[in-house]
Amino acid sequence: MATKTSRASKAPAYKCAECGWTTVKWVGRCGECQAWGTVEETGAAVARTTAATTVLEPARRIAEVDATTAAFLPTGVDELDRVLGGGLVPGAVILLAGEPGVGKSTLLLDVAAKFARTAQDVLYVTGEESAAQVKLRAERIDAVAESLYLSAETDLGQALGQVEKIEPRLLIVDSVQTLSSADVDGSAGGVSQVREVAASIIAAAKRRNMTTLLVGHVTKDGSIAGPRLLEHLVDVVCQFEGERHSRLRLLRAVKNRYGPTDDVGCFDLNEDGIQGLADPSGLFVSRTKEPVSGTCITVTMEGRRPLLAEVQSLLAESPNSQPRRATSGLDSSRVSMLLAVLQQRAGTLLHKDDSYVATVGGVKLSEPATDLAVALAVASAKARKPLPIRLIAFGEVGLAGEVRPVPGINQRIQEAHRLGFTHAVVPASHAGPGPIPAGFSVREVEHLTEALSLLIG
């Protein structure tokens, strides 16, 4: 009678030093992260086939599975709950990534304190600061809670020991790149160490039904440091973004197994800590008593969320043969295109003027729907004629000068009406602008010249 035996492949194995991708044949370029010259031989690749083992827990019909154990738990931070789809799911592992100084630790410390105040034990493991340093920050932002435990550890075994002892409902690790395992070669933050740390913490989270928040570092190009496998292992991947000179911080879900990924959370980072912004539009609109030429208000969509923002333009006669084109908060290439469209399609002569186009409050506008507002702001600055007050404009402008429809026209109109605006210039579409609020005027335009003649003459 034949018996089953395991077979091992003796072919050499090669692994990428950057992301950990493996292959049985040497290649000059990694097939995962596309880095050159990082694939090295690591030894024999062993592949084994094992027989089936005894089933400890039989599979159940999906209708018989109890989903109440995975119900959302509110964090106390409404903007974070919005991004996560309703709150924290027991047993979920969430990776929060962002540039240094953007406010990741401040946000998670605030979340830890508010969650602990609901009589839930929370363990905050820090590998970048001492417990005393975290306590100082917690006192500054009012994040001291009775059920919040601090542990300054860089050893994975010690951190897991703290989990065994405290049995927290919520675990926060700041950061996953600072922990290391004594059983794995390499320094903390290396590919093998990050993989081992993440796998061990995720296994503990699933076994204990413990929600876990991991802080992740980012590289120069903005991607998460460590192996790409880390993003596949966790349940949710969030990006925390913001400019250093701006108080605004945006939280986006890049991956979310429990909710949508098209929503955004807004936060205000200041000396007193970090607060959620249910209505952040005020940060991006200037407050002037009299209308000023060269300004236009637009409505941009951040995920499913409409935000009002102001575009400002200033034109000055250039002393040089090649006028200067400067932008802030906008795509310079797109602004240059709009200047060319204004000159060639609308007859607005700009070839002798230095142009400066910027947004208010440091917000970045990359959506094509802001084209019409940029064009109107520049034309208003050229004519030195202010646009009507309480007016918003949005729409994509093409090279032929046509104004193209954009998604969410009615949602943008409703948001502008809620904030006190009374007029809107929008692109014409087959579906129309939808229900118009009482007292709100909407003008649909098909070409840039229509909008210019309507508002500036």
N, C-alpha and C positions, 0 to 999 in steps of 0.2 A: 504494500500500500504506500502510495507516494505521500510524502510529507511536505508541508509548506516551509520554505526557508526564506530568509531575508537576504537580499542582495544589495551590495554596496558598490557604488560607482567610484572608480579610482581616478577619474579625470580631474585635472587641476581646476580649482575654482578661482574666479577673479571677482573682486569687489571694488566698488567706487568708494574712495575715501571721503567724498563729500556727502553722499546721500545713502550709502549702504547698498545700492543696487548690485546684484550678483549675476554672473554669467559664467558659462563653462568655457568660453573662448575669449581671448584677449581682444579688446577693441580700443581704439584710440579715444573714442568719445563715449561718455556714459549715455546709455539709452534712457535713463530716467531724468536726470537733471541737465543733460546735454553739456556737461563740463568736459574739457579736453585734458588728457593726460592724468586723470585721477583714478583710472582702473588699474589695480595691482593684484598680483597673485597672492592668495591667502592660504592655499593648501588644497586638500582633496575635498571635493563636494560629495557628501554622503547622503544617499537617498535610500530610504527603507520603506518597505510595504509591510504593514502590520495587519494582523487578523482582527476581526470585529470583536469588541469587548462587550461585557454585560451592560445593558442599559439600566442606569440608576433611576432616571426619571423618564417615564414614557412620554411620547409626544401626545399633545392634546388637540382636540378640534379648536379652531380659533374662536368659535362662539363660546367655548367653555372657559377661556382664559379670563381671569379677573383683572380688569384694567384699572380698577380703583387704586391699586398700589402704585400706579405710575401717574397719579393726578398731579397737576401743577401746584407748586408751593410758591406763593408770592414772596418776593425778596424784600419788599418794602421800598424798592427803587422802581418807580413806575416805568421809567424810560428803558431800564434793563429788561423788565418784564415784557414790554412791547416788542423788543427785538427777539427775545427768546420764545415768543409766542404765547406767553401767559405766566411764566415764572420758571422755577427750577423743577426738574423732573427727578424724583428719587432714583439714584443709581446712575444718573447721567454724568458724563465727563465733558466739561466745557473748556476749550482752549481760548484764552484771551491774549492776542498779540498786538504789539504796537511799538513805536519808536521810544527810545529812552526819554523820560521826562514828560510823556504825554499824559500821565495820570493814571496808569493801570493800577498801581499799588494803592493809590488814594481811593479809587473807585471800589476796589475789592475790600478794602478795610471798612469803608462805609457800608457795603453790602453785608459784611460779616457782623458788624455791630447791630444793624437793623434786624438781621435774621436771628441773632442771639437774643434780642429783646423779646422775641416771641417764645421764650423758654425753650429754645433749641440749642444744644451744645454745638459750638463751632470751634474748629481747630485751624489756626493760621500758622502755617509753617513758612518761615522766611529763611532763605539762604543768602540773602544779599545784605541784610541789616541785623543788628542785635535786637533782642527783645526790648531793651530800653529805648532804642531809636524808634521802633514801631510804636511804643507806648507814648512817646512825645508827640508823634504825628496824630495818634488817636485822640489825645487830649486836645490838640489844636482843632481838629475837625469834629469834635464831640462824638467819638466812636468808641467810647469805653462802655463795655457791657459785662454783666456778671457772668454770663455763660460763654464768653469769648476767651479762648485759651491761645497763648502765644508760645511758639517753640522756634528757637533759632538753631536749625540743623542743616547740615550739608551731606549727612550720611543717610542713604536710603533706608538702611535697616533701622536706624534710630527713629526716623520719621514714621515708619510703619509701626514701630513699637509704641510711639505716642498715640497712633490711631487705635491700636489694640487696647491701650489703657483708658483713653478718654471715650472711645466709641462715639465720635461726633456725628451729627446729622449732616453737617456741611464741612468739607475739607477744602482749604485754600492753600495752594503751593506756589510760592513766589521766590524763585521761578523754577521751572522744570529743568533748565540748563545748569542750575547751581547744585543740584543733587547728584550724587554718584554712588555706585554700588561697589563694595569691596570685592565682589565676585566677578567683576568684569574689568578687563584691561582698558586702559585709556583714562584720560583726564575728564573732569566734569565738563559737560557741554559737547563732548565728542559724539559722533554718530552712534557708536555702540552703547555709550552710557545713556544717552537720551532715549534710545530705544528700550533699554532695560528698565530705566526709571519709569517711563510712561507705561510700559506693559505691566509692571508690578503695581503701580498706583491704580491703573484701570481695573486690574483683576481684583484688588481690594475693594474698589468702589462698587463693582458689580456684585461681589460676594456679600457685602454688608448693606447693599441698597443705599449707599451713601453718595450724595451729590458732591462732585469734585470740580473745583475751578483751578485750572492751571494757567500760570502766566508764562508766555513764550516770548523770547527775544526775536528780533527781526534782523535781517542782513541789510547791507547797503542798498540793495535794490527793492527793499520793502517786503521780501518774502520771509516766511517763518524759518528761523534757524533750526538746523537739525535735519534728520531724514524726513522725506516726504511722507513716509509711513506714519509719522506722528499725526498728521492731519486726517489720515484714513482711520486711525484707531479711535479717535475721540468722536463724540456724538455731535458736538457743536463747535464751530470755529468762528470766532468773532474778531474783527479788526477794530482797534481803537485809534482814531485819527484826529489830528489837530495841528495847527501851526503854533510855534512857540510864542509868537507875539500876539496870538489871539486867545481869548478866553473860551471860545467855542470848541467843544469836542464832539465828535460824531462816532457812534458805535454802530457797526454793521455786522450782520450775520452772513458769513461767506458760505457756511454749511450749517444746516439745522435739520436734524432728523425728527424734530418734534414740532416744527412750525415753519412759517415762511422765511424766505431769505431776501424779500424785497422791501423790508421796513428798516427804519433808521431811528436811533435814539440820540437825542441832543442833550448835552450837558454843559454847564457853566463851571469852569475851573477857576477858582479865585483863592484868596488868602485864607478864607474860612473853610475851604474844602471843595467839594464838588456837589452841585445840585442839578437835578433834572430840569430840563426846560420844556414845558408842555407847549409853549408858544414862543419859539426862538426868533420869530421874524423881526422883532424889535431891535435885535443886534445888527441887522443888515440894512436898516432903513434910517437915513439921517433925519434929524428933526430941525427943520428950518421954518421960520415964520412966513417968509415970502418965497414964491416959486423961483427957482434958479435955472437958467438955461444949461443944457448939457447933462441933465439928469433924467432918468426914466426908471420906473419901478416895474419889475417883472415877477412872475411866479414860476419858480423852478420846482421840480419834483425830486425829492431825495427818497428813493424807494417809492413807497405809496404815500409819502407825506409831502404836501405842498408847502413851500416856504417862500415868503416874500423877500426879495433882495433888490438892492438899488445899484444901477449902473451909472457911473459918472464919466463924463468926457470933457476934456479941455483941449482946445486948438489954439495954437500960437504960430504966427508967421515965422517960418524957418529962415535963419541966415545962411543955411548951407544949401548946396545943390541937391543933396539927398536928405529929405526930411526925416526926422526921428520918429520912430513908432515904438511907444512904450506901453506895456500893459501890466496890470496887477490883478490877480484873481481870475483871469480869463486866458483862454488859449490864444497865444500871440499869432499863430498861423491863421486861426479863424477870424480874428479881428482884422488882420491884413486883408483877408479875402473880402470881408464886409466893406472895408474902406474902398476896395477896388470896385465892388458892386455899386456902392453909392456914387462913385464918380462916373462909371461907364453906363449904368442903367438908370440912374436918377439925376444925373447932371450936377451932382454936388462936387465942386472942384476942391480937391484936397491935396493936390500934388505939391503945393507950396507951403503946406502947414505941417508943423510938428503936432503929432496927435498923442494924447495921453488918455488911456481908457482904464478905469479901475472899478472895483467893487467896494462897497462899504462894509466895514467890520471884518475884513480879511477873509470873507467867504470865497470859496472857489466855485465858479460856475463853468461846467463843462458840457451841459446839456445844450443841444442845438436849438431848443425852444427859446433860448435867451437871445438869439440873433436879432430879432426885430427890436428888442429893447436897446441893444447896442447900437443898431443903425439909427434909431430915433434919437438916442442921446447924442451921437456924433452930429447928426443933422441939426439938432437943436443948438448945439454949441456953435456950429458954423453959421447958422442964421441969427444967433444970439437972441433966440426967442424961447422962453420957457414953455414946456408942455403943460397942458391943463392939469390942475391939481386933482388929486384923488383918481388918477388914471393909471391903469396897468396895461402892459403890452407884452405879448409873447407870440412866438411863431418862428419856424425855421425859414431862413432866407437862402434861396438857391442862387447859383451863378447867373441865371437869367433874370434875377430880381423877383422871381415868384415867391410868395409866402406859402409855405407848405403846412398842412395840418400836423399837429403834435398830439400825443396821447394825453388824456385827462383834461380836456378843455373845460368841461363843466365843473370838475373838481377844483380847478384853478380859479374859476369865476366865483364859486361858492366861498373859497378861502378869502379872496379879495373882498367880497361883500361882507364877510364876517369881520374883517379888520377895518371897515369903514370906507372902502373905495366904492366909487359910484360909476366909473366908466372903464371900459375895456376895449382894446383893439386886438382882435384875434384872427387867426387864419380861417378862411372860408372852407367848409367841408361839406360833404354830402349828408352827413348825419346831423349837421347843425350844432350849435353850442349847447343844446339841451335846455332844461328848465332855467329861466332867467329869474333871479330874485326881484321882488318888487322894488321899484326905484333904482334899478341898475340898468345902465345902458350899454349895449354890446354892438360894436361895429365890426363886421366881417370884411376882410380885405383879401384880394387875390394876388396883388402885386405891391412891391415896396413903394412905388410912386403913389398908390392910393392912400397908404398910410401917411406919407409925407404931405400930400396935398390936403388931407383931412386935418392934420394936426399942426402943420407948420405953414402950409400955403406955398 
